[in-house]
Structure formats: C-alpha cells, structure tokens
C-alpha cells in the first residue's frame, strides 16, 4: 500500500514545474518544521499554490493548534512539554524519541491550522488510514475537490500499530532464529563461531584484523557448543524496538499530511461527524460538536473510512481495569516481558507469540476454540507444531475467569506490570489454573469504529460491532451519497490491501458513475509466521437485494470440490534450504473442472506464492494454465505448478 502508484506517483512522474520549484524560496504552509526530507521540502514549496483543493497559508482557520506552546513541531524528551508527553501517550506513540517525533511530525502535526473549507467538495473522507488516504488522494489526482479528516494518526493502524511495526519485529525474530541455528554445535551449515583475540597484525593495520583460520587456544569453537565464557546468542530488545521506530518513521512521509498537499487534497485534523445527510463537521481537538469555530464541510459524496479497534471483552472480571496490551500499545514496549500471555489464536496472536518467544519471553497462547478457527485444519496443525518448536505453549478450550492486577506499570514504562490470569481449559478440565505475566496481549479480533460519527444524522445504517452496511458498490444501503471502505464496513475482510482496493472502487463509482463491484474481488491474506500461511478466495457474499452479507461455509463445500496438493518436502529448493519440510500448496477447484476457487499455502514464502494463484483466479486462468506455465527452477513456487500438473495428468490419454 505504501508504494501504491494509484495514490502516490513516483517522483519522476511529477510535472517538471514541481522539480524546478525546489530551487525557489517560499514560506511553509503550516506551523510545522519536520527534519529535512525531499518530499517534505517539495511540500513546503508547492503547497501554497495548490488551487482547487488547497488554499494559501493566510486562508486557514485560526485557533486550531493543540496548545499555546510556541514550538512549531514535536520535540523529543526531555525537551517535550508535559502536555506533549501526555498527548503522545494517548495516541499510543511512546517513547517520545527522535524517531517517534519524526513520525508525529508527519502524521499528527503538533500545531496544525486547518484549511478554510471550500464551498462544496466532490468527496469528503472521514478517516486517514489506508482507505481514507487512497480515496481522498486518488480523487484529487483525478481532478476532484477532495479532503480527508484525520482524527488521530494518519496512516491508521497499518503504519502506526499494525503491518509496518509488526513486520519490523518479525524480521528481527527471524534473524534471531537463524543466528541460533548458526551457533548450534555441529550445525549442518558448517558454521563455526570463534572469538578472535587481537593480533599484532590487526593492531599494525596489516590484514584488517582478519582471522588466519588457525586453531588459537582462545577461539570459541561452535562445534564444542560453549567455552569458558559461555557464549550464546543474546537479544537486545530495546535496540529491536528502536530499529522498528526508525523504520516506521522512515515510511511515514508517504502517509503524512504534507504528501496529501502535494497530491492536491486538503487535510483536516479533528474528528469528523455527520450533522446532516450532506454535511460533516470537523470537531477540532479540544472542542465539542456544535462549536461555532469548527469547520463545516458540504459534500456531494462522502466516504466513511474510520477503521476499527481491538475487541476487548467486557465479561471478564478485572480485565477492563488491568494494564492489558493490544496492538495499539504493544509497540511502545521498552522492556522485554519475561512472560507473555496471548488471548486469541488468529494472525496478530500467532505472529507476535512467535516473535516474542524468539526474543526470550515465555509465551502462552490461550485458544477459545482452535488455531485459525475459520482456516485450514491441516495448516493449523502445521503452524501449531512450528510455534511449539519455537517455544510457544498452547492451551485450548480456554475460558478466562478473572484477571488480577498485582502490580501497575511505572509511568515512564520502565517497569512492566504484573497480572494474574485465572482460567479453565480443556487440557486440565478439573483444575482452575492461574498464569502470571508481565504482558497480557489481547488479540481477539476487531470491531468497527462507527460510534460518534453521526451516522444517524446521515441516515446511514450500520451494525454497532460489524460496521456500515453497504451494497456491492461499497455504497451505503440507506444513503446513496455515502460510501464506506475498510475495517469499518460490515462483512468484508479487515486487511490493509482490501481497504485500499475498496477505496479505488469508491472513487470510480461515486465520482465517475462506475459500476465496479466488491463481489469481483479475489482477496489474498497472509500470516507472516515462520512458516507463513497464505490463503486466497472470493470473499464477498451478497443477499438477494445486493447487500454485502456474511460469508458462511457450507458443510458440503468440500464434497463439491476437487483438491490438488503439493507437499514441499519433495520440492528441491525446500530440500536445499533445509526448510518447509511440512509445507504444502493446496488448490481447490470446482468439481470436475479446472476452475480455481481457492488456495492455501504453508511455506516460508507463502505470501509471495499466493499472488500467482490470485492472478489466475482474477483473470479466469484455470489450473491447467498454471501447470503449463514455466516456473523458474529451483523455487518454492513450483508447488503451484505441481498442483497444475496433477490436474493435467488426471486428463492424460495413455497407451
């Protein structure tokens, strides 16, 4: 999403005038001075001249800055004001170091003066996550007068508390596992760890300190497993989190307010709420709905892209008062918890369970039913075994009876909390168990952000948990001028790439009389554990009147399908890499045909492999076509070809 040409053209596609403008002095559009960056520099020069949907610096609403401090941008601790520190924590961005300051200066300006509203907008978007960014920016690039309302952090969960930071942690966890393999005595890769003592040649600069390969008495030989100093692969957790914050801030400019200026869309900071079927009020920070100074935006079409939030059970005594963790604040950790209890067994739960186990935490996953409750049974079994091998413990059939807070965390996050989780489970049905942990991670799914948006005033029907009710065109079933995308929409997959694709549909349908349909989507999804787990299918179901409804699996589905499976233990690349012994590619076809209706992949590169099947499904390429497509050798992707060859072989004429 972050490199999506539909929203963010490469720099070489910008008009020549913009390139020349870099050399011209000008005044910044906003009270905002982030660190130097080419995109930010372009913004500061070009933004004042944006005509249709931006206005000059003198054309802004006054009084919408967050506080009375004179500093124009966020500052790191200890220079940050107490108010800044408190606000950063409320936004779930902590600690307030240089990297997080850079992030905030892009996605949540400290002193932001909202632009003066236009008389009428072609498209107003409430929300600044994947769906909000794509819809507002693509509309502007296609000539529409558009704006986006950002309540908290532009980039939404994906940038700030989801895809981006989690993948940074997973990369470190993978490297830790690889390092431990390399450090293992008598490892199959022939890697021997040795400690070199300083040599005279190194001190003289001769040879750059390279080891001669001799058997020095002070060498640590990995084949012996240890030496007198007890060498081991250790983890510097604060360094891992620092790396994550730096990489997140490096990606942030593509989602930042200034980037929107370049592309011609206005950004309002505040909370958007409908006050009528054709008007939205921006409730600026520190103000209330109805305040006379709040901007009011009249629109022809509007998009609800308010996203979702983690589900927190309300029926567990002590949980709401406990210092639990969700994905929103997990990435603020500064110390590695000795013990982590994960409530849930989906994507977030399993990715983070495996990562923190690699870092050194004792991780226990509490399952209410089974892993991947709506996924492939065989895949769930393989993944559970892989995580158990990495040190993760599982308890199934769990009911959480109570959560007790034994110790609160310190204000600065230096000392972790301590909690006691009382449970019953299938493995110990006659016992009441209790688990102590410094981190209780809730990963039980998400609920839509549809409260306090004024949907009743806009005559927009919604479900309080599932979200806005839409038809096949992503259009509200009760107000044809309002559309909705992303995690706040009922009965659609809650994925970043789904949000972005829905946004393209909305722009086409709302502004250009398009008839693009959600039901045409073929949507892949990936869990980035090791091995990865990827699936693809057509995921949108419609009622008789064309409304998007929940997709339910029928009991006789498998009987109506032909299943083709390739086990990767026979794949040459997997054999040579020493990986994927339990991996597989499984392709589902309509019975008696080669028409592909779904695919499941368990492999170290499942997320890459699945895209070939997605393309085939989208464009009607059958399984025979995949089998006859020449694949590079040796690759794990040959597993897809293997399924195709099985189909071809089943149709052979023999002598």
N, C-alpha and C positions, 0 to 999 in steps of 0.2 A: 504493500500500500504506500509506503513512504517514498517510493520511486515511481509513482504512478503517472505516466505521461498524460493521462486524461485530466489530471488536476494540476500537475507541475511540469511544464515543458522544460527540457534541458536548456542550459544557458545559451547554447549555440542557436536555439530557435527564437530567442528574444529579438525584437526588432533592432536594427543597427543603432537607432537613436538611443536606446537604453544603454548600449555599450559605450557610446560616446559620452553619455551623460555622467558616467562615472568620474570624468575629469572635471565636472563643473561643481563649484561650491553651492551649497544651499543650506537651508535650515531644517532641522529634524521636525518631523510631523508631530511627534509626541514627546512628552517628558520622559524619554527613555534612552539610556545610554548603555547598551549592552557592549560586551567586549567586541573588538573588531572581527568582522566576518564578511566575506564578499556579498552574500545575499543581504545581510543587514545593511551594508553600505549602499547597495542598489536601492533598497527601500527608502533610506533616508533621503536619497536624492530624487527619486522618481515619484514617491507617494504624493507630494503636494500637487502634482499635475494630473493625477487621475481624474477623469472628467465625470463619467456617467455615474459611478457609484462611490466615489470618494470625494472629499472636499478639502479645502486648504486648511492650514493649521488655525486660521482665525475663524473657521466655521465649525468649531466644536462646542459641545455643551460644556459649561463651566461647572465646577464643584463636584465632579465625579471621581476625583482622586481618592485613594483609600485612607490617607491620613494627612496631617498637616506638616509632616517632616519635609524638609527642603530637598532631600536626596531624590534624584530622578529615577534611580533604579535600585533593585535589591542589592544588599550588601551582605557579605559573609560574616559569620560570628568571628570575633566578638564585636564587630562594628554594627551589627544589626540591632535595631531598636527592639525592646521587649514586645512591642506590637507586631513587628515583622516576624519575630520568632514564633509568637503565638499564632499568627496567620499561616505561616509555613506549616506548622504542625497540624492546623485544622485542614489544610489542603493535602495532608499526608505526604509532605515533602520534607524530609529531615535526614541528616543534619543539614544545617544551612552553611555548607562549604562552597568552595568556588564552583564546583560542577553543578550543584543544585541551584546556585544563584544564576548561573548561565541558563539553566533550564527555565527558571521562573521568569527571567528577563525576556524569554521568548514566548512563553505560553500563558503567562498571567502577569501582565505588566503591573508594577507596583503603583505607579502614578499614571493612570490612564484617563484621558479625556475622551469620552465617547463622541463620535462624529455627529454632526447635525443630520437628523433624518431627512431623507428625500420625501417629496410629496407622496410618491407611490412607488412601491417596489414590485418588480415582477416576481421575485421569490425571496421570502424571509425564512431563515432556517433557525430553529431553536436547538442548540446543541453544537459542540465543537469537537466531537470525536470523529471517527473515520467517516461516518455517514454525513455529518454536518460539513466537514471540510470538503469532501468531494462534491456534494450537491451545490454548495454556495460558490465554490471556485469554478467548477465546470460551467455553471450558469453564467458567471461573469465572463469567462473566456469565450462563451458563445453569444455575447452581446447583451445579456440580461442585466437589469439593475438588481443586484442581489446583496444580501447582508447575512451575517452569521452572529448569533448571540452565544457568547461563551460564559457560562456560569462560574466555572472553577478553573480547570486547566485545559487549554486547547490541546488536542491530541488524544483526549479521553483516556480510557483505561489502557488502550493499546500502547501508547507511548509511555505513559506515566506509571502504570501499575499492572501491566499485562504482558503482551507479546514481547516488547523490547527488553525490559529489565529481566524477565524470566529467562529469555534466551541467552543473555549475558551470563547469568548464573549457570545455566546448563552447559555452556562452553567450558567454564572453569571446572565444573564437576566431571565432565568427560576427560579433561586433561589430567585431573587428579587420579581417575581410574587408570588411565594409560600409564601415568608415572608409577603407580603401584605395580602394574604388570611389569614394567621395565626394571623395577627394583627387586622383584621377586627372585630368590635364589634359583639358579638353574632354569631361568625362564627360556622359553623356546625361541625367543628372538635373538639370542646371543648377545644381549646387552649386559655388560658388567660395569657396575658403578665403582669408581675408585676415587679416593681422596688423594690429590697430589700435594706433596709438601713443596714449598717454594724451593726452586732450584737456582743454582748460580747462573745458569744460562738465562733464566727468566729475569733475574734481577739485573743482568747485564744487557737485557733487551735482545739477546740472541735467541731467535726461535719463538718469540712471543709467548713463552711460558708453556708451549705445547708439551704434552707428556711424550716421553720416548717409548712408552709401552712396556717399560721394564717392570719387574716384579719387586717394587720397593716394599720394604717391611711395613711402612706406614700406610700403604694403599688399603682402601676398603674394597674388598672383593665381594661383589654381589652374589657370587656363587656360594659363598660361605654364609650369606644371609645377614650377618651383622659383624661388627668389630667391637673393640673395647669401648668405643664411644656410643654404641647403639644407634647407628644411622637409620633414619626412617624418612618416609615421605610425609611431611607436615603441611598443614594448611594455615595460611594467614587470612582469616576470614575478613577482618577489616579491609585488607587490600583487595579482596574479591569484590566487596561491596563498593569500594572506591572506584574500581575499574568499571563496574556497572554504571555508576552515576556519571562518570566521564563519558562513556559511550552513549548513554541516554541523552545527555546534553548536546553531544555532537550531532545526533539525529534530530533534535528538537526544532532547529530553524525551519525545516520543511513544513512543520505544523504550526509555526508561530504566526502571530498577528501580522508581522511585517511582510511575511510571504503572501498573505492574503491581499495586502495593499498592492503588491507587485502585480497580482493577477486581476485586480480590479474589483474586489469585493470589500465592502465595509465590515468591520468587526466591532460589535458592541460587547462590553464587559458588563455582566449582570445576569439576572435570572429572567428568562422570557416567560410571559404568561399571557394567554389569550384574554382579551377583555370583550371581544365580540367575534362573530364568525369571520371578520375581515380585518381585525386589528390586534396587534400584540404590544404589550407594554414591557419595556425593559426596566426591571426593578434593580436600580443601581445599588452597589454594595453599601450597606449601612442605611438603606432607605426601605420604605414599605410600599406595597401595592397601592396605587392611587396617589402617590406623592406627585405634586404638580410638576416637579422638575424631572421626573422620569421620562425618557424618550418614548414616544408612541410611534409605531411602525404600521402603516397601512399597506396591505398587500393584495396582489391578485391571486397568488398561490403561496402556500406555506408548507414547510416540512418540519415534522416533529422528529428530532434525532437526539433525544435526551438520554439514550443509553440505558444501562441497567446498573444494579449494585448487588453485592453478595447477599445471599439469603442467610438470615440469622434466625434460628428457631426461637420462638417465644415461650415454649412449653417446657424448657429445661430449667429447673430451679438453679439460680445463681449464675446462669450463663450471661445474661444481659449486663450484670454488674461486673463480670470478670474482665480482666485485661486480655481478651482473646485477640487473635490476629486474623485478618483476611488478606486477600491480595492487595488491598488498598494500603496497608501499612507494613506488609511483610518486608518490603524492600527498603524500609527505614532501619532495619536491624543493624546494630553496630557490634554486637557480640553474638557469637555462635551459641545458640541454646544447647545445653547438654542433652536435654530430652525434648523431643517434639512429638505431640500427639496430633494426628491429622484426622479430622472428622469429614468423611467423604471419600469416594473412590473413583472420581472422574479425572478429567485431564489435569486440572490445576493440582489436585491432590497428589496424583502419582508423579507428575513431573517434579514437584517440589520435594516430595518424600524421597525420591531417588537422589536428588541433588544434595539435600541436607544430610542424608546418610553418607554420601561421599565426602562431605566436608567434615564429618565426625560426630554428628548428632545421633542419638539413639532415637530412631523414628518408629512410631507405631501408627498404622493406618486402621481406623475404625470404620468398617463397612456396615451399612444398614442391610444391604442385600448381597450383591456380588460386585466385583470389578466390572466396570463398563456395563452397567445394568441394561443398556439398550444396544450393546455391541455384540461382537462375535465371541461366542463361548470359547472357541479354540484360542483366539487371540488373547482373551482374558487369562487363560491358563498359562500361556507362554510368558506374558508380561508379569504375572504374579511370581512365577519362578525366577525370572530375571531380577526382579526387585528384591526378592528374598535372598538371592545370591549376593546382592549388594548390601545386605544387612537390614533391610526393611522388614518389620514384623507386621502381620496382619491378624485382625480379629474380625469375625463375620457375625452377622445377625445381631449387631450391637444396638442396644438401647441405652442412651445416656440418661442416668438417673439424676445426677446433680453435679454441679461444678462449684468447688470451693476455692476462693482466693486466699492463699496462705501468705502471700507477700505481694505488695504492689511494686511496679517498676519505679525507678527513680525518675525524676522529672526530665533529666537530660538523656535518658535512655541508656545510661551507662550500666545500670544494674537491671537485670531482667526480672520479671515477675515469677511467682511460683504458684501453680494451681494444682488442685487435686480433682481428677475426673473419675466419678463413680459410674460404673457401667455393669450391665449384664450382657452376656454374649453366648453364641451357640457352642463355642468350644468348651465353655465352663458354665453350663446351663444352671447348675445348682449353686453357683457362687456369685457373690457380689464383689466384683473386682474394683480396685482403685489404682489409677495411674497418676503419678506426679510428673509435671512437665513445666519447663520454663517457657514453652511456646505451644499454644493451642491454636492450630490453624483450622479455620472453618472454610471448607471448600465444598459446599453443598448445593452449588448452582447459583443462578442469578434471578433476580426479579426486575421487572421493568420500572423505570423512573417515569411514572405517569401522574404522580401526585403534585399538586401545587403548580400545574402548568395551565390551569384554567380550561381544561378540555370541555367541561360542561358549557362554558361560555361560547365555545366554538362549535357546539353541537357535534363533538367528536366522541363516538362510542369507544369504550375500552374495557378491558378486564383489569382489575386492580393489581393482579400479580403478573399476568401474562403480557399485557400491554395493549397497544392500539389495535383495533380491529380493522383490517384492510381487505381490499379485493385483489384480484390478480394483477392489477396495475399499480400496486402499492398505494392506493388511494383510500382514504377513509370511507367506510361504508355508509357514513351518515352526513359527511360534508365533502362534496366533490372537489372543493378548492383546497383541501388539506391532504397532504400525503405524509407517509411516515416510513422511516428506514432504521435498520439496525436493531440493537438489543431491546428497544422499547416497543417493538412490533410483536404482536402475538403470533405464535405458531410458525416462526421461522428460525433457522439455525442462528445461534448467537456467536458469530465469527466476524473478525475484522474484515476479511475479504468479502463476506456476504454483505456487510454494511456498505462497503464501497461500491459493490456491483448494484445493490438496490438504489443507491444514490444516482447512478447513471440512468437507471430506468426512470426514476422520478423526474430528472431534468428533461429527458426526452418526452415523457408523457405529459408533464404539467405545462411545459413551455412550447412544445413543438408538435402537439397533437399526436404524439406517438401512441402506439398500442403494444409496447414492449411488455412482456408477461413474466411474472415471477415464476410461474409454473414451467417456464422453459429452462430454468436454471439447473445445471448439473454442478453440485457443490462438493468439493473435496474438503476433508477435515483431517488434521494431523495432531497426534500427541507426540511430543518430542522427548519421550523417554529413550532409553537405550535397551533394547531396540525400539525404533519408532513404530507407531501404529497409525495407519492411514486408511481412510475409507472414502468412498465416493458413491453417490446415488442421486436420483432425482428426489428432492426433499420437500417440495411444496405440494400440498393436497388442497383441493377446492371442494366446496359444497356445491349443491345443485344450482345455487344462485350466484356462484362465482366468488364466494368469500374464502379467504385463506383459513383453513381449519387444521387441527392437529393431525399429524400423520401417524396412523396406527398400523402396526404389523399384524397381518392375519396369520392364524395358526397354520393354514395350508400353503403359505407362501413358498416354503422350501420344496413342497411337493410339486409346485408349478415351475420349478427352476432346474436347469442343468448347471452343475457346479464343476468348474475346472480348476485344479490346484497344482501348483508347482512348489515343491519343497526346496528351499535354498541350500540345504545340506548337500545337495548334489550340484550346486552351482559352482563353477570353477573359481570365480572371483571370491566367493564366500570361503571356499576351502583355502585359497591362498592368503586371504586376510586373516584367517582364523576367527571368523565371525559368523553370525547368523545361522548357527547350527540348527536352531529351532524355528528359523524364519520361514515365511511362505508368502506366495501370491495366490489369491483365490478370486476368480472371476465368475460372476453369476450371469447366466443368460436365460432368456425366456425359453421354456422347454421346447426342444426340437428345433431350435433356431440358433443363430449366432448373434442375436441381438443382445447387447450387453446392457444389463440393468443395474449393475453394482460391482464393487470390487473391494476387497480387504487385503491390505499388505502389512506384514510384520517383518521389518527389516531395518538395518542400520541406516538405510537411505529411503525409507518408505515414503517420506514426504516428496521426494523427487520422482520416485517411480510412479506414484499415483497420478501424476499430471498427464501421462501418456494415455491412461485409461479415461481420464476426464475428457480429454480432447476427442477421443474416439466416440464416447457417448454423446457429446455435444453435437458432433457432426455426422452421426449415423454410421460410423465405421464399425463394422462387425468384428467379431473375434477372429474370423479368418483373415481379415485385413491386418490385424495386429500380428498374427502368426506369420504372415508373408512379408511384414516389414523387417528389413535387415537391421539387426541390432549390433552395436559395437561389441567386440569380444576382447577381454572378459569383463562383463558388467553384471551387476545385480539386476539391472533392468531386463536381462534376458529371461527373468522369471515370468514377465508378461508374455514374451514370445513363446515360452514353454506352454502356457495355457492355450495360446492360439494354435500351436502345433498339435496339441491334444485334440482340439476341435477338428482340425484338418485331417488328422489321422483317422478320426472316427468316421470320416466320409470316404476314405480310400476305397478304390476298387482294387482288388487283389487278384493275382493269377492262381 
